[in-house]
């Protein structure tokens, strides 16, 4: 299977999922993890319509006094993002309709030990992540040298037995 075929299969499967309910279940599982409780900084995202809902995660990070950082796409088509620390959940549509923070403070790097919550279309039990194909998160994780826990936000229905991979794909620790 090619990455294009795997993406098409994952997108088709997503159409039959209740991503709000899945996001709520993931949120409860996340809040029970030591990685969440110990994190002073959380890197997360404003979910797209076809991703598990992250609203409760973002709200809880702010309410509990965690430093909350989200990505913002940089102009151009080179798949780069900047890291933005936010104190509110006010958003606007950015590149390709992706929700991005209004305001916030651009920062150079995540602190050591920060928890990073990363989206994907699909994943394998071995930790191979399939993204949307533009390389945003692979570049981002390489650029910012994430050293803390990296967790994928992926419904169980999208855990595949195998996925194609390239040398630039950032590996994840299997669950």
Secondary structure, 3 states (H helix, E strand, C coil): CCHHHHHHHHHHHHCCCCHHHHHHHHHHHHHCCHHHHHCCEEEECCCCCCCCCCHHHHHHHHHCCCEEEEEEECCCCCCCEEEEEECCCCEEECHHHCEEECCCEEECCCCCCCEEEEECCEEECCCCEECCCCCHHHHHHHHHCCCCCEEEECCHHHEECCCCCCCCCCCCCCC
